[in-house]
Amino acid sequence: MTKTSTDAYHVTMAIDTSHPHPRWGKRLLAVFWWSLLAVVFGMTGWHFGAKPLAVPIGNWMLARDYQPVEATVIERTGKDDAGTFNWYAARYDVAGKTYDTERLTVLDDDAIDEPSNAVVLKSLGDARNQEKKVTVWVSPRKPNVALVSRDLPWGSLWSRAPFTIVFSLFALAGVLGVVGALVGFSYYGNMLGAAGLWAFGALWCGFIFPALMLVTSQTNVEFIAVFFVGLFALIGVLVLWGAIAASISGHSSLSVSGFGDSSKKADFSKAQMATSWGPKGKPGNAMKGNVKRGGVGGRGADFDKD
């Protein structure tokens, strides 16, 4: 093998024309962007969506065997920089011992501005004012653990469901993009063709769905606010659906410059390789044009043949 052929061989080995990103530089850049999509949407979706959904459901399932015990509402007073404030707790007796509980619901967050917590706290206040007993639910395993309400707090959970679903889909797309960019699976060409839709959808949904969750989680919210934010969220859903459909079918009118349609990329790479070396295997005999030095198609009579 001559020196020219050896150099051409090494150049060919550095370029994988069967991959949507023939060169490793663009391949690693694509991995970076897909990884950014997966990490940002995955971590945000878990912390603000999936986890606040999963923990209450787990607590609710655990509390199904809690036993009802009669309790008395007591009032407690605290003080901070803003002044004094009051809140309510429930006092109950189990096996001759007295316990207090301030746990209102199965939510992981005990904040009283949560809609479900606020409703239960109001019921304690009403019972306190009317000097009535309340029922608390006590763990048969740990009598010091009790809930005022063991119902599943749909009012605090449903608003996180759209956020969790949408962010999970973007995170999944990021993971598939990373794997596809590294390995070059057949589906990745379609995802690459829809990269523009994925980028636009990530920016749109990354802003509007947290806003939707904040608006719908309020106890008293105007219908007009929910309507307009929901309208923008619907646009985000349509963009996401378009990105998914384009990634499956391979048809997309929106692509990112430099990371465009994979079939065109592959065709360009093959043409680039074929025109970079002349029929005598010398760079000086290459065809003139706006091409870069690339692989080699062959020598002599074998030039430009598969």
Buried (B, 14 or more C-beta within 10 A) or exposed (E): EEEBBEBBEEBBEEBBBEBBBBBEEBBEBBBEBBBEBBBBBBEBBBEBBBBBBEBBEEBBEBBEEBEEBEBBBBEEEEEEEEEEEEBBBBEBEBEEEEBBBBBBBBBBBEEEEBBBBBBBBEBBBEBBEEEEEBBBBBBEEEBEBBBBBBEBBEBBBEBBEBBBBBBBBBBBBBBBBBBBBBEBEEBBBBBBBBBBBBBBBBEBBBEBBBBBBEBBBEEEEEEEEBEEBBEBBEEBBEBBEBBBBBBEEBEBEBBBEEBBBBEEBBEBBBEBBBBBBEBEBEEEEBEEEEBEBBBBBBBEEEBEEE
